[in-house]
Amino acid sequence: MANIPIYIVFLCLLVGTPYAFASLSPSQHAELVVRDVQRQLNASRRNLAYLSCGTGNPIDDCWRCDSDWVNNRQKLADCAIGFGRNAVGGKGGRFYLVTDPSDDDPKNPKPGTLRHAVIQHEPLWIIFKHDMVITLKDQLVMNSYKTIDGRGASVHVTGLGCIIIHQTSNIIIHGIHIHDCKPSASGMVSVSPSHAVFMSDSDGDGITIRASRDIWVDHCSLASCYDGLIDATHASTYITISNNYMTHHNKVMLLGHTDTFVQDKNMQVTVAFNHFGEGLVQRMPRCRHGYFHVVNNDYTQWELYAIGGSAAPTIFSEGNRFLASDDPSKKEVTRHQHAPESEWRHWNWKSEGDLMLNGAFFRQSGAGAASTYARANSLSARPSRLVGSMTRAAGVLSCKKGSRC
């Protein structure tokens, strides 16, 4: 068995016989690993603050105290909260070391590149050998059960198309810089080790989440993309967007495809502990249909509005800090779109425990039915006075071997 990949050996142990894997497809291999990981997580779900880092941020308090994080990387997967809490990423799979920042052939990527890593069938925990700037030649289409973990290196993803999570599940993206993403033309792109597909042209988002579920984007720094920084559409759901630092961008975050795409009614997204910083204009987020919990974020600038939406989404803004500009026309946090007041005043938009500074105000609407907001409440908010400390480390962390991140 010396030449059998380690993840296959692991699968054999799961199914009980050394040769049971022979009849399984690559996707079945992945499913077996993930099923076992999920069983373990469900059997003994961690206490979020048990390491007692004292940051007040429940995600960070789960893992950032560990000075031996290099040898315990996959512990990160235990720390997700909110609607995306079940995203296991590549937990239980082998580590894949990215050594080559090139992206010369999107249809036939070289081993050692990020593109080669993300298209594999098996669960993978993807890490980076050294600092690198990855300038994409086309859309980077991810396969399921992957973690991109930039800790310990300065990793920048830029170029054409950027990161596409399409008809996929169980993705964790952590600790990378994503910026200056531009639209890509339609063409053939590799989506598995043996298969390339025709992808229509992209919008130029930093991260596109489309028809996918169980997604967690954490501690990334995003800026200056052509369209959105993070967009989730086409009935994507069970998503957490946390601890990110977003700057210098117009349309920051779109959650929902179109007003008429009613499949998005099941969308559930948590937006937590992010810092919406300088140079932002709108969509932090902009929501359609679905349920959205916007909790303990720090808003230090918006030009048009911070939180908006159309098509009657349920939005629960809780424990955030909103600092309005000095311009008297830019005080309102919210914007109800594509409907007269006679319609949007019935939409369930609620603000609870938010800190409004420099004249900021949130225009609430709807009856605020308890059952509706219970569904939108994805985690317990901390007091808004703690937002500064909870979001101080938003964005990519500086992680060095042998010390805490």
C-alpha positions in Angstrom: 0.0 0.0 0.0 3.1 2.3 -0.1 1.9 3.9 -3.3 -1.7 4.4 -2.4 -2.6 8.1 -1.6 -3.2 8.7 2.1 -6.8 9.9 1.5 -7.6 6.5 -0.1 -6.2 4.7 2.9 -8.4 6.9 5.1 -11.4 6.0 3.1 -10.6 2.3 3.4 -10.7 2.6 7.1 -14.0 4.3 6.9 -15.7 1.6 4.7 -14.1 -1.3 6.6 -12.0 -3.1 4.0 -8.7 -2.3 2.3 -10.2 -2.6 -1.2 -13.7 -1.3 -0.8 -12.7 2.0 -2.5 -12.1 0.3 -5.8 -15.7 0.7 -6.9 -16.1 4.3 -5.7 -16.1 7.3 -7.9 -13.9 10.4 -6.9 -17.0 12.2 -5.7 -18.0 9.2 -3.6 -14.5 9.3 -2.0 -15.1 12.9 -1.1 -18.5 12.3 0.3 -17.2 9.5 2.6 -14.5 11.8 4.1 -16.9 14.7 4.6 -19.6 12.5 6.1 -17.2 11.2 8.7 -16.0 14.8 9.5 -19.5 16.0 9.8 -20.3 13.1 12.2 -17.4 14.1 14.4 -18.4 17.8 14.3 -22.0 17.0 15.2 -21.0 14.6 17.9 -18.8 17.1 19.8 -19.4 20.6 18.6 -16.9 22.9 20.2 -17.5 25.7 22.7 -16.7 28.7 20.6 -14.7 30.6 23.3 -13.0 27.7 25.0 -9.5 28.9 24.2 -10.4 32.2 26.0 -8.3 34.5 23.7 -10.4 37.4 25.1 -11.0 39.1 21.8 -14.7 38.9 22.3 -14.9 37.6 18.7 -16.3 34.1 19.0 -14.7 32.8 15.8 -11.3 34.2 16.7 -11.5 33.0 20.3 -12.0 29.5 18.9 -8.6 29.2 17.3 -6.3 32.3 17.4 -4.8 31.5 20.8 -3.1 28.5 19.5 0.6 29.2 18.9 0.9 25.9 17.2 -1.7 26.7 14.5 0.7 25.5 11.8 0.2 21.9 13.0 -3.5 22.4 13.9 -4.6 24.2 10.7 -7.8 22.1 10.2 -9.1 23.2 13.6 -10.3 26.3 11.9 -13.1 24.3 10.3 -14.6 23.8 13.8 -14.9 27.5 14.4 -17.5 28.7 11.8 -20.7 30.2 13.1 -23.9 31.6 11.6 -25.7 30.1 8.7 -22.5 28.8 7.2 -21.4 27.0 10.3 -21.6 23.5 8.7 -19.1 24.4 6.0 -16.3 21.8 6.6 -14.1 22.8 3.6 -11.3 20.4 3.2 -11.3 19.1 6.8 -10.3 15.5 7.0 -8.5 15.7 3.6 -4.8 15.9 2.9 -2.8 19.1 2.6 -2.1 20.5 -0.8 1.0 22.9 -1.0 0.8 25.6 -3.6 4.3 26.2 -4.8 3.7 27.9 -8.2 1.8 31.3 -8.6 1.4 30.9 -12.3 -1.9 30.3 -14.2 -0.7 29.7 -17.7 -3.3 27.3 -18.9 -6.8 27.4 -17.3 -7.8 24.4 -19.3 -4.9 22.2 -18.2 -3.4 23.6 -15.0 0.0 22.6 -13.7 0.4 20.6 -10.5 1.5 22.9 -7.7 -0.8 25.8 -8.8 -3.8 27.1 -7.0 -6.0 26.2 -10.0 -4.8 22.6 -10.0 -5.6 22.4 -6.3 -9.1 23.7 -6.3 -10.4 21.4 -9.2 -9.5 18.1 -7.5 -12.3 15.8 -6.5 -11.1 14.9 -3.0 -11.3 17.1 0.1 -8.1 19.3 0.3 -6.7 21.8 2.7 -4.8 24.1 0.4 -1.8 26.1 1.8 1.0 28.1 0.3 4.7 27.6 0.4 5.6 31.3 0.3 4.3 34.8 -0.5 2.8 35.0 -3.9 0.6 37.0 -6.3 -1.6 34.8 -8.4 -2.8 36.7 -11.5 -5.6 34.6 -13.0 -5.9 34.2 -16.7 -9.6 33.1 -16.4 -12.2 32.2 -13.8 -11.0 30.0 -11.0 -13.8 27.5 -10.6 -13.7 25.5 -7.4 -14.7 21.9 -6.7 -16.5 21.0 -3.5 -14.8 20.3 -0.1 -11.9 22.7 -0.3 -10.3 25.1 2.1 -8.0 27.9 0.8 -5.9 28.8 3.8 -3.5 31.7 3.3 -2.1 31.8 6.9 1.6 32.0 7.1 2.0 33.6 3.6 0.9 36.8 1.9 -1.3 35.5 -0.9 -2.9 37.9 -3.4 -5.5 36.7 -6.0 -6.2 39.1 -8.8 -6.7 39.1 -12.6 -9.5 37.8 -14.8 -12.7 36.2 -13.4 -11.3 35.5 -9.9 -12.9 33.0 -7.6 -16.1 31.1 -8.8 -18.0 28.8 -6.4 -20.5 27.3 -8.8 -22.9 24.4 -8.0 -20.5 23.5 -5.2 -20.7 22.9 -1.4 -18.4 23.0 1.6 -15.9 25.7 0.8 -13.8 27.7 3.3 -11.8 30.7 2.0 -9.5 32.2 4.7 -6.7 34.6 4.9 -6.1 35.8 1.3 -6.1 39.2 -0.4 -8.6 39.5 -3.3 -8.4 42.6 -5.4 -8.5 44.2 -8.9 -10.6 41.4 -10.4 -11.8 42.0 -13.9 -14.4 40.4 -16.2 -13.3 37.4 -18.2 -14.6 36.4 -21.6 -16.5 33.1 -22.1 -14.3 30.1 -22.8 -13.2 26.6 -21.6 -12.1 26.3 -18.0 -11.0 23.2 -16.1 -13.4 22.2 -13.3 -11.9 18.8 -12.5 -8.7 16.9 -13.2 -10.3 15.4 -16.3 -12.9 17.8 -17.4 -13.1 21.4 -18.8 -16.4 23.1 -19.4 -17.5 26.2 -21.3 -18.1 29.1 -18.8 -19.9 32.2 -19.9 -18.2 35.5 -19.3 -17.8 36.6 -15.7 -18.8 39.9 -14.0 -15.5 40.6 -12.4 -16.5 39.8 -8.8 -13.9 39.0 -6.2 -15.8 35.9 -5.1 -18.9 34.7 -7.0 -21.1 32.2 -5.1 -23.7 30.7 -7.5 -26.1 27.8 -6.8 -23.9 26.7 -3.9 -24.3 26.0 -0.2 -22.3 25.7 3.0 -19.8 28.4 2.3 -17.6 30.4 4.7 -15.4 33.4 3.8 -13.3 34.6 6.7 -10.5 37.0 7.4 -9.9 38.0 3.8 -9.1 41.5 2.6 -11.1 42.6 -0.5 -10.9 45.7 -2.6 -11.3 47.3 -6.0 -13.0 44.7 -8.2 -14.9 45.4 -11.3 -18.4 44.4 -10.1 -18.9 43.0 -6.6 -16.5 42.0 -3.9 -18.7 39.0 -2.8 -21.9 38.1 -4.7 -24.1 35.2 -3.8 -26.9 34.3 -6.3 -29.0 31.5 -7.8 -30.4 29.9 -4.7 -27.1 29.8 -2.8 -27.6 29.4 0.9 -26.0 28.6 4.3 -23.3 31.2 4.0 -21.2 33.0 6.5 -19.1 36.1 5.6 -17.1 37.1 8.6 -14.0 39.0 9.8 -13.3 40.5 6.3 -11.9 43.9 5.6 -13.5 45.6 2.6 -12.3 48.9 1.1 -12.3 51.1 -2.0 -15.2 49.6 -3.9 -18.7 50.6 -5.2 -21.0 47.6 -5.2 -19.7 45.6 -2.2 -22.0 42.6 -1.7 -25.0 41.4 -3.6 -27.1 38.6 -2.0 -29.8 37.4 -4.5 -29.9 37.2 -8.3 -32.9 39.2 -9.4 -36.2 40.4 -7.9 -38.0 37.7 -10.0 -35.7 34.8 -9.1 -37.9 33.4 -6.3 -35.7 30.4 -5.7 -33.6 32.8 -3.6 -36.3 32.8 -1.0 -34.4 30.0 0.8 -31.2 32.0 0.9 -29.7 32.4 4.5 -26.6 34.5 5.0 -24.8 35.7 8.1 -22.6 38.8 7.7 -20.6 39.2 10.9 -17.6 40.9 12.4 -16.6 42.5 9.1 -15.0 46.0 8.8 -16.6 48.0 6.0 -13.9 50.6 5.6 -12.9 53.6 3.5 -13.9 54.2 0.0 -17.1 52.1 0.0 -20.3 53.3 -1.7 -23.2 50.8 -1.3 -24.4 47.2 -0.9 -23.0 46.2 2.5 -25.1 44.0 1.7 -27.9 44.5 -0.8 -30.4 41.7 -0.4 -33.2 40.1 -2.3 -35.7 37.5 -0.9 -34.3 35.3 1.8 -33.1 35.8 5.4 -30.1 37.9 6.3 -28.5 38.4 9.7 -26.1 41.4 9.7 -24.4 41.3 13.1 -21.6 43.0 15.0 -20.0 44.7 11.9 -18.2 48.0 11.9 -19.3 50.5 9.2 -17.0 53.5 8.9 -18.1 54.7 5.5 -20.9 54.6 2.9 -21.6 57.0 0.1 -25.2 56.0 -0.9 -26.3 53.5 1.8 -25.0 50.6 3.9 -27.8 48.0 4.0 -30.4 47.8 1.2 -32.6 45.5 -0.7 -35.6 44.7 -2.8 -38.1 41.8 -3.2 -39.1 41.7 0.5 -36.0 40.2 2.1 -35.9 39.7 5.9 -33.0 41.7 7.3 -32.0 41.6 10.9 -29.4 44.3 11.8 -28.1 43.6 15.2 -25.3 45.0 17.3 -23.5 46.8 14.5 -21.7 50.2 14.7 -22.7 52.7 12.0 -20.7 55.9 11.6 -22.3 58.3 9.2 -20.4 60.9 7.2 -20.7 64.6 7.9 -22.8 65.0 4.7 -26.4 65.4 5.8 -27.6 63.6 2.8 -25.7 60.4 3.7 -27.0 59.6 7.2 -29.5 56.8 6.4 -28.1 53.3 6.7 -30.9 51.7 4.7 -32.4 51.8 1.3 -35.6 50.1 0.2 -35.4 49.6 -3.6 -37.7 49.0 -6.5 -40.9 49.4 -4.6 -43.2 52.3 -3.3 -43.4 52.9 0.4 -46.8 51.3 0.5 -45.1 48.0 -0.4 -41.7 48.2 1.4 -43.2 49.3 4.7 -44.4 45.6 5.0 -40.9 44.2 4.5 -39.3 42.9 7.7 -36.3 45.0 8.4 -35.3 45.3 12.0 -32.5 47.1 13.9 -31.7 45.9 17.4 -28.8 47.1 19.6 -27.2 49.0 16.7 -24.9 51.9 17.6 -25.8 54.9 15.5 -23.1 57.6 15.3 -22.9 61.1 13.8 -26.6 61.1 13.0 -26.8 57.7 11.3 -30.3 56.1 11.3 -31.9 52.9 10.2 -35.4 53.0 8.7 -37.2 49.9 10.1 -40.2 48.3 8.3 -42.5 45.4 8.7 -44.4 43.9 11.6 -41.3 42.3 13.1 -43.0 38.9 13.6 -41.0 36.9 16.2 -40.9 33.7 14.2 -39.5 35.5 11.1 -36.7 37.2 13.0 -35.9 34.0 14.9 -35.1 32.4 11.5 -33.0 35.3 10.6 -31.1 35.3 13.9 -28.2 33.1 13.1 -26.0 33.7 16.2 -26.1 35.7 19.4 -24.9 39.2 19.0 -22.5 40.9 21.3 -23.1 44.5 22.5 -22.4 47.1 19.8 -19.9 48.8 22.2 -17.6 45.8 21.7 -17.6 46.1 17.9 -14.3 48.0 17.8 -12.4 45.2 19.6 -14.2 42.4 17.8 -13.4 43.8 14.3 -9.9 45.2 15.0 -8.3 42.2 13.4 -10.6 42.1 10.4 -9.0 41.1 7.1 -5.9 39.1 6.5 -4.0 38.3 9.7 -0.2 38.2 10.1 0.5 34.6 11.2 4.0 33.5 12.0 5.0 30.0 12.9 5.4 29.5 16.6 3.3 32.4 17.7 -0.4 33.3 17.7 -2.0 34.9 14.6 
